[in-house]
């Protein structure tokens, strides 16, 4: 009889700690939780998030159509039954190294450029778990972060292998407007000096590369429940021997670009100086001719209005100040006039 009482008492104590004392739980402010009963989450009569669905390609809409589940918000204490299990996840923004891989140890990601050069890529990824897509994160795949990293690295390697545009226009698929054609023509020389080496092009266009990766990884929210906050690719390092060769190429091209810029500036300065000299000479010539034109116009107007006698009187009066200032006056006679006049 005492044995039976002990068994009943033990079962009561176990039930108390298992169901009551151990049945309470809390959710911290940076966490969200999903409660499952016998392994099944409580689903809501709501369709998938429209914004998330719009990020998915058309061929993936049916494959990744996950239901909406009831999310337990921060607070507590909450009570759960023994057949229920609480799945807590952190929704705070986290960062992971680009070379992170749970299956192997590596310090960098290797990628092959269009020039068939193997280069190392380092950086970080900032991400957070989507509160509105906890079902694919908890129940869709076994290791969602590993899937996201594999997807990110595969897209990155594909972009590195095909990247050729030094201005980054083809990276985001942005066509060049007709209004910008003049800018393209003026920058043609610098573009020719910089293109041809994929590693140089990638280093100069890291912001565009990061932006491209963020755009391409938006579907990860609907696929795996992880929202990519930012891609921070910070280093693209080729092998040492390739790096030395690239440094020599870059130094030579920078020197050529500097010489071209200096020559272009000198030519523009000479052209400007020549144009100013021509302008000054033209102004001086116009200044010398202007009084003569004005005098001719005045004389023509006097003769037209007053006749020849008025013109001779004007000229006589005009000579009087000259006679006063002259030191010597030479008078000549018109022989033809003397012969005709008989004098």
C-alpha positions as CSV (number, residue, x, y, z in Angstrom):
1,X,0.0,0.0,0.0
2,X,2.8,2.4,0.9
3,X,4.5,1.5,-2.5
4,X,1.4,2.6,-4.4
5,X,1.2,5.9,-2.4
6,X,4.8,6.6,-3.2
7,X,4.2,6.0,-6.9
8,X,1.1,8.3,-6.9
9,X,3.0,11.0,-4.9
10,X,6.0,10.8,-7.3
11,X,3.6,11.1,-10.3
12,X,2.0,14.1,-8.8
13,X,5.3,15.8,-8.1
14,X,6.5,15.1,-11.6
15,X,3.3,16.5,-13.1
16,X,3.6,19.6,-11.0
17,X,7.1,20.4,-12.1
18,X,6.5,19.2,-15.7
19,X,3.2,20.9,-16.4
20,X,3.0,23.8,-14.0
21,X,6.4,24.9,-12.8
22,X,8.1,24.0,-16.1
23,X,5.2,25.1,-18.3
24,X,5.8,28.8,-17.9
25,X,8.1,30.6,-20.4
26,X,9.0,34.2,-21.3
27,X,10.0,35.9,-24.6
28,X,12.7,38.6,-24.5
29,X,12.3,41.8,-26.6
30,X,14.6,40.6,-29.3
31,X,12.9,37.3,-29.7
32,X,9.8,35.8,-31.2
33,X,8.4,32.3,-30.7
34,X,6.2,29.7,-32.4
35,X,4.4,27.1,-30.3
36,X,3.9,23.6,-31.8
37,X,1.4,21.0,-30.6
38,X,2.6,17.5,-31.3
39,X,5.0,19.0,-33.8
40,X,2.4,21.1,-35.7
41,X,2.5,24.9,-35.5
42,X,-0.7,26.8,-35.1
43,X,-1.6,28.3,-38.5
44,X,-3.5,31.5,-39.2
45,X,-6.2,31.9,-41.8
46,X,-4.0,34.3,-43.7
47,X,-2.2,34.1,-47.1
48,X,1.5,34.5,-47.4
49,X,2.9,38.0,-47.1
50,X,2.3,39.9,-50.4
51,X,5.6,41.8,-50.2
52,X,7.6,38.6,-49.7
53,X,5.7,36.8,-52.5
54,X,6.5,39.7,-54.9
55,X,10.3,39.2,-54.3
56,X,10.1,35.5,-55.5
57,X,10.6,34.6,-59.1
58,X,7.4,33.3,-60.9
59,X,8.7,29.7,-61.0
60,X,9.2,29.7,-57.2
61,X,5.8,30.9,-56.1
62,X,4.2,27.5,-55.8
63,X,7.3,25.8,-54.5
64,X,7.8,28.3,-51.6
65,X,4.2,28.9,-50.7
66,X,4.5,28.7,-46.9
67,X,1.6,29.3,-44.4
68,X,1.5,32.0,-41.8
69,X,1.9,30.8,-38.2
70,X,0.9,32.4,-34.9
71,X,3.9,34.3,-33.5
72,X,4.2,34.8,-29.8
73,X,5.3,38.4,-29.1
74,X,7.8,39.5,-26.4
75,X,6.4,39.3,-22.8
76,X,5.2,36.6,-20.5
77,X,5.0,34.5,-18.5
78,X,3.1,32.2,-20.9
79,X,1.9,28.7,-20.2
80,X,2.4,25.7,-22.4
81,X,1.1,22.2,-22.2
82,X,3.4,19.2,-21.9
83,X,2.7,18.2,-25.5
84,X,3.6,21.6,-26.7
85,X,7.1,22.9,-27.7
86,X,8.3,26.5,-27.9
87,X,10.6,27.5,-30.7
88,X,12.4,30.8,-29.9
89,X,14.3,32.7,-32.5
90,X,16.2,36.0,-32.3
91,X,15.0,38.7,-34.8
92,X,17.9,41.1,-34.0
93,X,20.3,42.0,-36.8
94,X,23.2,39.6,-36.9
95,X,26.4,39.4,-39.0
96,X,28.3,36.4,-40.3
97,X,31.6,36.2,-42.1
98,X,31.4,35.6,-45.8
99,X,33.7,32.5,-45.5
100,X,31.5,30.9,-42.8
101,X,30.7,27.3,-43.7
102,X,29.7,24.7,-41.0
103,X,31.1,21.8,-43.2
104,X,34.6,23.1,-43.6
105,X,37.1,25.6,-42.3
106,X,38.2,28.4,-44.7
107,X,39.4,32.0,-44.3
108,X,38.3,33.3,-47.7
109,X,36.0,32.6,-50.6
110,X,37.7,31.8,-53.9
111,X,36.3,33.0,-57.2
112,X,37.5,32.9,-60.8
113,X,37.4,36.2,-62.8
114,X,36.8,36.6,-66.5
115,X,40.6,36.7,-66.9
116,X,40.8,33.1,-65.4
117,X,42.5,34.5,-62.3
118,X,41.7,32.9,-58.9
119,X,41.0,35.7,-56.4
120,X,40.0,35.6,-52.7
121,X,37.0,37.5,-51.5
122,X,36.3,38.5,-47.9
123,X,33.5,40.4,-46.2
124,X,30.5,40.1,-44.0
125,X,26.7,39.7,-44.4
126,X,24.2,41.4,-42.1
127,X,20.9,39.6,-41.8
128,X,17.9,39.1,-39.6
129,X,15.1,36.6,-39.3
130,X,11.9,37.7,-40.9
131,X,9.1,37.8,-38.3
132,X,6.4,37.4,-41.0
133,X,8.2,34.3,-42.4
134,X,9.1,32.1,-39.4
135,X,7.6,29.0,-40.9
136,X,10.3,28.5,-43.6
137,X,13.0,29.4,-41.1
138,X,11.9,26.9,-38.5
139,X,10.3,24.2,-40.6
140,X,11.2,24.7,-44.2
141,X,14.9,23.6,-44.2
142,X,17.2,22.1,-41.6
143,X,19.9,24.8,-41.7
144,X,18.5,28.0,-43.4
145,X,21.6,30.1,-42.8
146,X,23.7,27.6,-44.5
147,X,21.4,27.6,-47.5
148,X,21.5,31.4,-47.6
149,X,25.3,31.5,-47.5
150,X,25.5,28.8,-50.3
151,X,23.1,30.8,-52.4
152,X,24.9,34.1,-51.8
153,X,28.3,32.6,-52.7
154,X,27.1,30.9,-55.9
155,X,25.5,34.2,-57.1
156,X,28.7,36.1,-56.1
157,X,30.9,33.7,-58.1
158,X,28.7,33.9,-61.1
159,X,28.9,37.7,-61.0
160,X,32.6,37.8,-60.6
161,X,33.1,35.4,-63.5
162,X,31.0,37.5,-65.8
163,X,31.9,41.0,-64.7
164,X,33.5,43.1,-67.5
165,X,32.0,46.6,-67.4
166,X,34.3,49.1,-65.7
167,X,31.6,51.7,-65.3
168,X,29.2,49.2,-63.6
169,X,26.3,49.9,-66.1
170,X,25.8,46.3,-67.0
171,X,26.1,45.2,-63.4
172,X,22.6,46.6,-62.5
173,X,21.2,46.4,-66.0
174,X,21.0,50.2,-66.3
175,X,21.2,51.5,-69.9
176,X,23.1,54.7,-70.7
177,X,20.7,57.6,-71.5
178,X,21.2,59.7,-74.6
179,X,21.8,62.7,-72.4
180,X,24.8,61.0,-70.9
181,X,26.4,60.1,-74.2
182,X,28.6,63.3,-74.1
183,X,29.9,62.3,-70.7
184,X,30.7,58.8,-72.0
185,X,32.6,60.4,-74.9
186,X,34.7,62.7,-72.7
187,X,35.5,59.8,-70.3
188,X,36.4,57.4,-73.1
189,X,40.1,57.8,-72.6
190,X,40.0,57.0,-68.9
191,X,37.8,54.0,-69.5
192,X,40.2,52.6,-72.1
193,X,43.0,52.9,-69.5
194,X,41.1,51.1,-66.8
195,X,39.3,48.3,-68.5
196,X,40.7,44.9,-69.4
197,X,41.7,43.6,-65.9
198,X,38.7,42.2,-64.1
199,X,40.2,42.4,-60.6
200,X,40.8,46.2,-61.1
201,X,37.2,46.6,-62.3
202,X,35.8,44.6,-59.3
203,X,37.8,46.6,-56.8
204,X,36.6,49.9,-58.3
205,X,33.0,48.8,-58.3
206,X,32.6,47.2,-54.9
207,X,29.5,49.4,-53.9
208,X,27.8,48.4,-57.1
209,X,28.7,44.7,-56.5
210,X,27.3,44.9,-53.0
211,X,24.1,46.5,-54.2
212,X,23.7,43.8,-56.9
213,X,24.1,41.1,-54.3
214,X,21.5,42.7,-52.1
215,X,19.0,42.8,-55.0
216,X,19.7,39.2,-56.0
217,X,19.3,37.9,-52.4
218,X,15.9,39.4,-51.7
219,X,14.1,36.1,-52.5
220,X,15.8,34.5,-49.5
221,X,13.1,36.0,-47.3
222,X,10.4,34.0,-49.0
223,X,12.6,30.9,-49.4
224,X,14.3,30.6,-46.1
225,X,12.8,33.2,-43.8
226,X,16.1,35.2,-43.6
227,X,16.1,38.8,-44.7
228,X,19.4,40.1,-46.0
229,X,20.1,43.5,-44.5
230,X,23.4,44.3,-46.2
231,X,26.2,42.7,-48.2
232,X,29.6,44.1,-47.2
233,X,32.3,42.8,-49.6
234,X,35.4,44.5,-48.4
235,X,38.4,42.7,-49.9
236,X,39.3,41.2,-53.3
237,X,42.8,39.8,-53.0
238,X,44.5,38.0,-55.9
239,X,47.5,35.7,-55.4
240,X,50.7,37.6,-54.4
241,X,52.4,37.2,-57.8
242,X,49.3,38.4,-59.6
243,X,49.0,41.3,-57.2
244,X,52.5,42.4,-57.9
245,X,51.9,42.3,-61.7
246,X,48.6,44.3,-61.2
247,X,50.4,46.9,-59.1
248,X,53.0,47.4,-61.9
249,X,50.2,47.6,-64.5
250,X,48.2,50.1,-62.4
251,X,51.3,52.3,-61.8
252,X,52.1,52.4,-65.6
253,X,48.5,53.2,-66.5
254,X,48.3,55.9,-63.8
255,X,51.4,57.5,-65.1
256,X,50.1,57.4,-68.7
257,X,46.8,58.9,-67.5
258,X,48.7,61.6,-65.6
259,X,50.8,62.5,-68.7
260,X,47.7,62.6,-70.8
261,X,45.9,64.9,-68.4
262,X,48.9,67.2,-68.2
263,X,49.2,67.4,-72.0
264,X,45.5,68.0,-72.3
265,X,45.7,70.8,-69.8
266,X,48.7,72.5,-71.5
267,X,46.9,72.3,-74.9
268,X,43.8,73.8,-73.5
269,X,45.8,76.6,-71.9
270,X,47.6,77.4,-75.1
271,X,44.3,77.5,-77.0
272,X,42.8,79.8,-74.4
273,X,45.8,82.2,-74.6
274,X,45.7,82.2,-78.4
275,X,42.0,83.0,-78.4
276,X,42.6,85.9,-75.9
277,X,45.4,87.3,-78.0
278,X,43.3,87.3,-81.2
279,X,40.5,89.0,-79.2
280,X,42.8,91.7,-77.9
281,X,44.3,92.3,-81.4
282,X,40.8,92.6,-82.9
283,X,39.8,95.1,-80.3
284,X,42.9,97.2,-80.9
285,X,42.3,97.3,-84.6
286,X,38.7,98.2,-84.1
287,X,39.7,101.0,-81.8
288,X,42.1,102.4,-84.4
289,X,39.6,102.2,-87.2
290,X,36.6,103.6,-85.3
291,X,37.8,107.3,-85.2
292,X,38.5,107.2,-88.9
293,X,35.1,105.8,-89.7
294,X,33.5,108.4,-87.5
295,X,35.5,111.3,-89.2
296,X,34.5,110.0,-92.7
297,X,30.9,109.9,-91.6
298,X,31.0,113.4,-90.2
299,X,32.6,114.8,-93.4
300,X,30.1,113.1,-95.6
301,X,27.2,114.4,-93.6
302,X,28.6,118.0,-93.7
303,X,29.1,117.9,-97.5
304,X,25.6,116.4,-97.9
305,X,23.9,119.1,-95.8
306,X,26.0,122.2,-96.5
307,X,27.7,121.5,-99.8
308,X,31.4,121.9,-100.8
309,X,31.7,125.4,-99.5
310,X,30.6,124.3,-96.0
311,X,33.0,121.4,-96.2
312,X,36.0,123.7,-97.1
313,X,35.0,126.1,-94.3
314,X,34.9,123.2,-91.8
315,X,38.3,122.0,-93.0
316,X,39.7,125.6,-92.7
317,X,38.5,126.0,-89.2
318,X,39.8,122.5,-88.3
319,X,43.3,123.6,-89.5
320,X,43.5,126.7,-87.3
321,X,44.3,124.8,-84.0
322,X,46.9,122.8,-86.0
323,X,48.5,125.9,-87.3
324,X,48.8,127.3,-83.7
325,X,50.6,124.1,-82.6
326,X,52.8,123.7,-85.6
327,X,56.5,124.8,-85.6
328,X,56.8,125.0,-89.4
329,X,54.3,125.1,-92.3
330,X,55.0,124.1,-95.9
331,X,52.8,125.4,-98.6
332,X,52.5,123.7,-101.9
333,X,50.9,125.0,-105.1
334,X,48.8,123.0,-107.6
335,X,50.4,123.4,-111.0
336,X,47.4,122.4,-112.9
337,X,45.4,125.2,-111.2
338,X,48.1,127.7,-112.1
339,X,48.1,126.7,-115.8
340,X,44.4,126.8,-116.1
341,X,44.1,130.0,-114.3
342,X,46.9,131.6,-116.3
343,X,48.9,132.7,-113.2
